[in-house]
Amino acid sequence: MNRAKIVMAIYALAAVLAMCSIGYSVAASSGFGAIAGIVATCVIFMTAFKMKRKLRTQGLL
């Protein structure tokens, strides 16, 4: 497994954890936590897609 795939796997794990934090915050009745989880998920997805485009242009994916 090359370095690019490891980086993308870390982004995927971070996205899963951010989505789990949304569910946990809803269960704990924390509105601020749910909003923070949504923002974190969006930031992780945007960063991951930018990284994927960068790695594709370099020919690593």
Secondary structure, DSSP 4 states (H G I P E B T S, - for coil): --HHHHHHHHHHHHHHHHHHHHHHHHHTT-HHHHHHHHHHHHHHHHHHHHHHHHHHHTT--
